[in-house]
Amino acid sequence: MLDSKGLLLFDYDGTLVDGSIGIHEVSERTVKALQTARHNGYLTILASGRSISMVEPMKYLFDGFITTNGAYAQIKGTEYVNRTIDTGVLHEFNEYLKGKDDVLYADYETQDYSYCSMVGSAIYEKIMDYFGLDRSKFGQWEGQYDIGYNKMTVMYEKAEAYKELEKRFCDKLEMIDHPTENYAEIMPPDCTKGSALEIILEKTGYPREKVYAFGDSENDYTMLKAAGHATIMGKHSAVVEEVADFETLTVEEEGIEYALKHWGILL
């Protein structure tokens, strides 16, 4: 069993940072809040759609990771989940994309590195800047099928193009659309942050009532629902309201520090 007063699961984009308003780094107050929570006996877990390589500078803040929306999970060096996209499905997916690369762009992600079909394009640069990503962690996709990918991301310029793709592959892949940012996250079937959390709880026997989750978006819904205590940020998608126990402040207003004080994790 994990030895701690509680597990604290933090989404990244929209929870610890907010690229929509240019906040690409975790604030000093939030860093201090996470460090104090660890000092007080809690384990901090990053629960993100991102891979570990996409949060490299912040790795030191966390005791564990639920990344690529639950396709990968480890805590204190023990791996609980590592699912990759079926190679046959990946081939089929890329065959589908042929001839559609003017409206659909793909990114193929491991925990250490990502390959993109559109390095240097306008939409690639837009995504890099929006999320504050390190370009050295991205390379050109050239059919590297021998690598296990935990997740894909598809960027699109027209919603209709993504909807067609979703209809074609929804029975073979887990898909989460982010229509306001024109991208969708694609994982192996039934991979979500919530499913990864359930596996961790089952394997460790850790009590659900000691799990605190913090998120803001559609891909946080299952995690917030599975946690014992669910906090949503002041700026959030409407869908997560139905599973929230507490609404904190925004990223800009130091919502994580405020929420940790609300739950008595910080004094």
N, C-alpha and C positions, 0 to 999 in steps of 0.2 A: 504494500500500500504506500502511496506517496505520502511523505512525511511533511505536512504543512497545515497551517490554520485554514487554508483555502486556496483554490485555484482561481486566478484572475485571468480571464481570456479577453484580450484586446484586439479588436479589428484595427487595421492600420489607416487606410484611406477614408477620411471622413470622421475618424475617431481620434487618432493620434496626430494626424496631419490633415490638411485640407487643400488639395491642389487647386480647387475651384477658386480660391481666393489667394493663391500664391504661397500658402504655408506648406513648405516641402520638408521642413525639419521639425522634429519633436521639440517642443519648447523646453526651456530650462526648468520651469516649474513642473511640467509633466515628467521630465526625467527624474527630478528630485522626488516626485510623488511615487513613481514606480520603485525607485531605489529604497525609499522609506518603507513601502509596503513589503518589499523583500526582507528588509531588516526586521520588520515586525512579524515575520514568520510565514508570509504568503509566497506562493510560486507565481511568477508572471509568465504568461503564455501569449505569444503573438498568434492571433488567429486571423489570417489574411488570405485574400485571393492571390496575393503576391507569392513568389517563391522566396526562399531564404536569400538568394543572391541579390534580390531587389531591395533588401533592407540591410545590406551588409554593415553600414556604419552603426546601426542600432542593435545589432545582434547581442551586444553585451548586456542589454537591459532585460533579457529574457532567459528564463530557465527552460523554456521549451517552445515548440512551434507546432501549430496546426496551419499548414500553408497550402497554397494552390487549392483553396476551398475544400480542404479535407482529404485531398488525395495523398497528402503526406502528413505525418504527425510523429513527433518525438519529444520526450521530456527527460531532461537531465541525461541525455545520451542513449536512452532506451527508445527504440523505434517501435511504434504501435501501428502505423499505417504507411504503406508505400505502394500505391497503385498507379499503374501507367496505362496509357491509352493503347488499346489493342492495335498491333501493327497492321493487320488487315483492314481495320476500320480507318486507320490513318491513311493508308493507300487509297481507299475508296473516297475519303474526304478530299484528298488532294486531286484526285481525278475530277471530282465535282467542281473544284475551284478553277480548273483550267478553263480559260476563256472568260472567267468572271473576275480577273485580277484588276479590272478597272473599277470595281465596286466592292470587292471583298479582299481584305488583306489579313494574312494569318501570322501568328506568333506561336512558337513551339517551345515549351518551358520545362526545364529540369530544375532542380534545386540550386544548381551551380551556374547555369548559363541558359541563354535563350537564343533561338534562331528565328529570324524574321524573313518573310517573303518580300518585304518592301523597304529594306534598309535605305535610308537617304531620301525616301519619298516625303511629300508634304505631310501626309497623315502620320507617318512614322515620327517625324520631327514634332508634330503636334502632341502625340502621345508621350514622347520622351519628356517634353517640356511640362505637360499637364501634370504628370506624376513625378516629375523630378528624378527620372531614372538615370542610372549610370550607363552611358553608351558602351563602355568597355565590357559590359556583361552581355552584349548582344552582338550576334553575327548574322551573316546572310544564310538563309535556308537554301540548301542545294541538294535536298533529298537525303538527309542524314537519318535514314530509317532505323539504323542499328542502335539508336539511343532511346532509352525509355523516357517518355515524356509524361509528366504528371498532369499537364494541363496545356490547353491551347487557348489563345485569345484571338478573336476575330474582330477586326475593325471594319466598319462599313460606312459608306456615305449615304446610302439609301436604305431605309428600313425595310422596304419590300425585298431587297436582295437577301437580307438576313432572315426574314420570315420564311423565304423559300428554303434556305439552308436548314433552318430549325425544323421545318416540316419533314425534310428529307432525313435528318439524323436524330430526331428527338427520341427514338426508340433504341438508339445505340450509344448515346452519349448524354451526360448530364449537362444542361445548358442554362446559363443565367444571363439574361439580357440586361444591359444598362442603357436604355434608349436615350437618356438625356446626354450621355457622353459618346453615343454611337459606337459602342463596343459590347461584345458578349464574351463570357468566360465559359470554357468547354472542358469538362472533366470526364473521366471514366464513369460509367453508369452508377447512380446512387451515391456519388461522392459529394458530400456537403460538409460544411463545418460542423453541423449537428451530428452527422453520422460518425465523424471522427471522434467527437466528444463522447458519443455513446460507446464506441469501441474502447476508449481509454477508461471510462467508468466501469465497463464490464471486465476488462482485463485486470484492473487494479483494485476493484471493490471500493473505490473512492466514493464518499457520499455526495449525492447530487446537491444536497442543501448547502454544501460548502463550496459550490462553484458559482462564481460571479462572472457574467459576460457583459461586454460593453461593445455596442455596435450602432450602425446608422442605416444600413442599406439592405436590399433584397437578399444578398448573399449571407447576411447575418441572421436572417429569420430563424433558420433551423437551430443555430447555436443558441440564440436567445431563448428559444422555446425549450431547449433541452437543459439549460442551466437552471440552477436553483434560484438565482436572482438575476434579473435581466434589466440592464440599463441601456436606454437609447439616448443619443446625443440630441442637443437642442435643435440641430438641423438634421432631418432624417427623412427617409422614405415613409410614406403613410402606412405601408404594409406592416412595418415592425411595431406599430403602435398597439396592435392587438395582443402582442406577447410581452409587452413592457411592464415592469414593476415600478420603474422610476425613470423620469426624463430629466437629464442633467442639462448643463449649459452647452454652448457650442465649443468647437475646438479653439476658436479665437478667444473665447471667454474662459479658457482653462477648465473645460467641462469634466475632464478625467479627475483632476484634483478635487473638484467639487463633489463628484460622485463617490470617490473613495472616502471622503469625509462623511458623506451621507450614510454609508454602510458601516461606519465605525472602523474602517481599515486604517485610516489616518485619524489621528486625534486633533 
